[in-house]
Amino acid sequence: MEMLIGGSLAAFVIYTAANWKTGDSKKIAHTFKNIGYKVKDHTPKLLKIHKTDKYTTYTYNVPYGLIDDPKLNVLEKVLNKPIKISFVNQKLQIKVYAEKLPAQFNYDWKATEGWSVPIGKSQEQTIIHDFDKIPHMTIAGMTRQGKTVLLKLIFAHLINNHPDDVEFYIIDLKGGLEFNQYRNLKQVKYIASDVNEAYVCLQFIQKQIKADMKDFKDKGYTNILHTGNQRRRIVIVDEGAELAPAPHHDKSDRKKLQHCQHVLSEVCRVAGALGYRNIFCTQYPTGGNHNPTLPRQIKQNSDAKISFRLPTEIASRVAIDEQGAENISNIGRAIYRTHEKHILQVPYINDVDIKDKLKEWEEIDDSTNETTAEGRNDIVEL
């Protein structure tokens, strides 16, 4: 009953305000009253209006005790414009943008500084993620919402910017369908297409971490950023839910899956300083202690969280620690969250463009390619 009343109120507010021919400030004030955004009889008071070519910011004094409220999100539909709501110095700021984000735009292959990648455009700027400042990332999103496009954008950009320094270890648990076509690139050191190959790959990575740790200790290094070493090793997991132990797994498979998750958490916890970067993706993130598809250690040590559209508010809270991803409508639209939050559109890139741009780094001889587990004798069975 409560949900019905709340939904009816929202629909009424949207209908009446959207059809009311007046300025945005009056529509906002009208909405405050309709949704009950007040303390007793006191509603927010407009202090100032700041206009630019791209947006208008309305700043309000709010009564003591009045805080950010999810009901304010109805303003986007009331105004029929993108908005951003924030509290700055105990003042409510509502930024109303003049134009909507484009539904699609193409990646342009422009170089960026260091180990940074342009991951999307917000209403105000191109958003750059720096893997040397924030080493690890989680990405969530339902199928066909843009998650794999973003992965391939990161992959292609880093190879194009750092062809001699980047190494990729790819756990493509969609049967290897997405990344197998890039197996001959010299930067691709390993591709795993199922759980058994993932287990082998991660054992290999664990051995590398131990060797690198010893090398750093011997040389007195504490962080790769303070050395002349330009190498970065990127571990990509596409569809991490396949690594979550489930009731149908036997004891042997459970041990393998638990070991895989342990090594990935080790990459996130201790290997960032050694130059390892982890990107962990899942379609439907679940948390908790019972077979989570987004393990706690990986999430807690990944300070960049990205979510495309998710089916529920619960999944959104697991992915980015707040609601919102369940309301994303456009394909390629995502929420990027670090210490700040941005809503962005991810640049589009396709496989034909990637293969054409990166073909100069293909190694034709498959016999020397390190993308399979066959022939390895350095792997220990559990």
N, C-alpha and C positions, 0 to 999 in steps of 0.2 A: 504494500500500500504506500509506504514511504517513498519507494522508488518511482511509483506511478505519479505521485504528487510532485516529486522533484522533477521528473521528466516533463510533466505538463507545464510546470512553472517555467522551465527553461524554454520550452517551445513558445509559450506565451510571450516571454521577454524578447525572444528573437523576432517573432512575428511583428509585435507592436513597434519595437524600436527600429527594425529594418524598414518599416513602411512609414516611419515618421520623418518627414522632410525637414531636417534641421541639422545643425553642425554636430561633429563628433563629440565635442565636450558636453553638449546637452544630452546626447544619447548615453554617454558614460554616466552622467549624474542620474539620469532616469533609470539606468540599469542598476546602479547602487541601491536605489530605493526598492526596485522590484525584487531583487534577490536578497534583500535584507542585510546588505553589507553596511552595518552601522553598530554603534554602541548606544543603547537606549534610543534617543532621538537624534543622535549625532552621527552624521555621515561625513565622508572625506570632503575637505574643502580645497577647491582648486587654487593653487598658489601662483603658477606661471605656466606659460605655453612657449615651447621653443620649437621653431620650425626650421627645417633644412629641405634640400631638394628631395632627399630620400625618405624622410620621416618627420613626424611631429611628436614631441614629447610633452605629455601632460603630467605635471608634478602636483601632488596633493599632500596636505597635512591630514593625518589620520588621527582619530580619537585614540587615547591610550587604551590598550587592550585589543585593538584591532590589528590583525596580522594578515599575512598572505592567505588567500582562501581559494581552493580549486574552483569555486563557483565563478570567480572572475574570468575564467577561461571562456565563458559564454560571450564575452565582449568581442572575440574574433568573429563570431557568427553575427552578432548584433551589428557590428560596423562593416562586415563583409570585407575586412582587410586584415593582413597579418599584424599581430601585435606581440610585444614583449613586455611582461610585467615584472617589476623588480622593486625591492626596497633599498633605498640609498640614503644613508644618514637619517634613518627613521622617517623617511618620506616615501610615499608610494609614487612610483613612476610608471606610466603607461605609455609605451612607445608605439605609435601607430604608423606603419609603413605605407608609402604611397603605392607601391607595386608588389605583386606577389612574386615569390621565387620562381624562376623558370622551371618548367617540368623536366627539361633535359638540356644539357649542353655538353659539348665534346671536349675531351682531354686534349691539351695543346702541346705536350712534350716539352714545355719550358723547363729549363734546369732550375734547381733550387739549391740553396746553400747547405753544405754539410749533409747530414742524414735526415733531411726533412722531405716531406711529401705533401703536395696539395691534395687534401682529401675531400674538399667540397667548397661551395659558395654559400655563405649565409646572406641575410638581407643586406649586410653592410660591407663584407669583405670576403676574400678568399681565406679559408681556414687551412693553416699549415700545421702538420704534426711533425715534431722533431723526435726521431727515435733515439737520439743521444740524450735528450732531456727527459723523455718519457719512454723507457725502453720497451714496455710490454703493453699489449692492447687486447681487449676482448671485443668481439663483434657478434651481435645477435640479430636475428631477423628471420621471418618466415621465408619459405622458398620463393624464388623469383621476385624478390623485393630489392635486390641490388647488392647483397652481401658478397657474392663471388666477383661481381664487377669491381667492387672496391678492392678486394684481395688482389685481383689481377692488375689493377691500377698501381697499387703499392709495389708489387712484384716488378712490373715493367719499368716504373719510374726509377727504382733503386738500381736496377741493372743498367739502365741507360745513363744514370748519373755516376755510377761506381762500378763499371764493368770489370775492373781488376781486383776489387776489394770485397765485393759482396758474395756470400755463399747462401744458398737456399736449401733447407731440409724441409720437404713438403710432405705432410701426412694428409693425403687427399682421400678421405673415407667415403667419397661418393663413387668408389670403384676406380679412382684414378682418372675419371673421365675429363675433368676440368684441366688438370695440369700435365697429364702424360704427354701432350703434344709439345711440351717444352723440355722434355727430358734430355735433349741433346745440347742444350745451352751449357756452356762451360760453367756458368754460375750455379747451375742446379746440380747439387752433389748427391741428392737422395730423393726419391719419390716412393712413398709407401701408399699402396692402394687398398689395403685391408688391415685388419687388426694385427695379424701375425707379422706383416711387414712393418707396421708401426712399432711393434715391440722390438724388432731387430734394429730399426732406425734409431729408436730412442736409447737402446743400449749403447749403440755406437756414439751417440751424442753424449751420453753420460761418461763414457771413456774419454772423450775429447775434453769435457769439462774438467775432469780430474787431472789430465795432462796439462791443460792450460793453467789450472790453479797452482800446480807445482811450479810451472815456468814463471808465473807471476811472483810467487814466493821467493824463488831463487834470485830473481832480478830486483826484488824489493818494490814491485808495483802493487798498487791498491786498486787502480781503476784504469781501464784502457784509454780513457779520455786524457790521462796524464802521461801517455806514452806516445811514441811515434807510430804505433801500430794502427793502420787504417782498416784492417779486416773487420767485418761484422758478419756474424752468422745468424740468419733469420730462420726461425722455426715457425712454419705455418701449419696449423691444424684446421682443416675444413671439415666440419661436422663432428665436433668433439663429443657429441652425445653417444657416438659409437664406442667411445672408450669408457663409458659408464657401466660398471658391472650390474647385471640384472639377474633375477631369479632363475632364468633358463640357462645361464652359463654354468658349466661344470667347474670344478675346483681349479683345474689347470688354467682355463680361460680367465677365471677371476683373478688369479695371481698375475697373469700377463697384463690384464686391464689395470689392475691396481698399480703395477709397476710403471705402466705408461703414464698414468696420472701422477705418480710420484716423481718421475723424471721431469715432466712438464712443470710441476710445482717447483722443482729444484732449479730449473732454468729461470723461472720467475723470481725465486727467492735469492739465489746466490750468483747466478751466471751473468746477470746484467753487467756487472763490473768487468767481466771478462770479454764483453763484446757480443754476447748473445741477446737476441731480441725474440720475443714470443708473441705470435698473433693467434689467438684461440677463438674459433668461431663455432657457433651452434645455432640451430634453427629455433629450438624452444628451450630457453634456459630454465632450469630448476635448481633450487638451492637446498639447504638443509644438510643433514647428515646421512640421509638414506638415498644412495645412488644418484647424487646430483649430476646433471649434465653440464653445469658450470661449477667445477670444484672451488671450494672456498679459498684455498691457498692461491690458486691461479687468479681468481677475481680480486682478492685483496691486494695482490702484488702487481696488478695491472692498473695503473693510474689513468689510463685512457680507456673509456668505455663508449662503444658505439652501438646504437640500436636502430635498425630499420623497423618496419611494422611488425608488431607482435599481436597475438590473438587476444591476450588478456592483460588487465592491469597488473595482476600478480607476476606474470612473466616480465613485464616492464620493470617492476620493482627489483626483481632478481637481476636483470641485465644492467640497469643504470641507477638503481637505488631510488627511483621515483616513478610515478606514473607518467604517461604521455605517449609511449611508443605504441600503445594500443589505438591511438587516435590518428596515427600517421596515415595519410591517404595515397600520396603519390609514390610510384615506383622510383627508387633512387633517392628518396627523401629519408633523412636519418637525424637522430639526435646524437651529438658528439659531446661527451662529458668528461672534463678533467676537473680542475678547480673551478672552471667556468662551464657554462652550458651553451651550446649553439645548435640551432636547427639549420640543417644545410642540405643542399642537393649535391650528390656525388657526381663527379664528371663521368661521362660515359666513354668506355673504351671497348673495342671488340678484338677478337682473336686474330683477325686478318691483319689489323694495324700493328698489333703486338709482334706477330711473327715477321712481318715485313721490316719493322724497325730493329728487331733484335737478331735478325738472321746472320749478321756478321759474326756473332759469337757462337754459332752452332758448331759442334764437334761431330763430324759425320760418323766416325768410327765408334759403333756401339760397344765394341769389345772393351774399350777403355772407360766407358761411362760408368759412374758410380751410383746409378739410380736404382739398382736392384740389390737384393740381399744375397743372390746366388754367389757361391764361391767364397763368402766371407768365413774366416775361421777365428775371428776375434769376438764372437758372440757367445755368451754363457747362457745355457738353458736354466730356468728356475726349477 
